[in-house]
């Protein structure tokens, strides 16, 4: 089953909850804001970053790019069921990514402590980085505030988005997006959709890595 098929099945099961969160109005607002036009596209220089992983160790995109292409996946947080499907799908393809010399990192605004607490449940072998205050997500043009209706809906399930993100009223999350950054720092692949229930298909990432390899050979 492809990731798209998994996400579609989950979206069907979660339809009632999505409606309660105001999903459609939220993604319409993102689309109509026009801000996604600022997100780096293919051929653009990707903003660099240095962020802590779930053990508190700092990870530099520039250092990773010295080793090979870098896959960067921005996600909302471990509390998001759609994000968890994506994280697991990326894990299943990790060996193939590594075969092409690529590194993979996931980036969310959740605190280092929250990421560390969920490491066993997440169970991935790539680095999960904490983007406190969505600084890097904002540089990529991905940061948006969650509407109060959505915040309240998650509160009913015991999920305090502001607490997870480490501060009072910090209810901003990134629009999930995936980038493959080539060693020259330029975006070689981008997946971007205002609808957070849609994510990059790992096979598309692999195809990009294959293309990068073919141009080097």
Secondary structure, DSSP 8 states (H G I E B T S, - for coil): --HHHHHHHHHHHTHHHHHHHTHHHHHHHHHHH-GGGGS--TTSB----EEEETTS-EEEHHHHHTTS-EEEEE-S-TT-HHHHHHHHHHHHTHHHHHHTT-EEEEEESS-HHHHHHTHHHH--SSEEEE-GGGHHHHHTT-EEE--HHHHHHHHTTT--HHHHTTSTT--EEE--EEEEE-TTSBEEEEEE-S-TT----HHHHHHHHHHHHHHH-
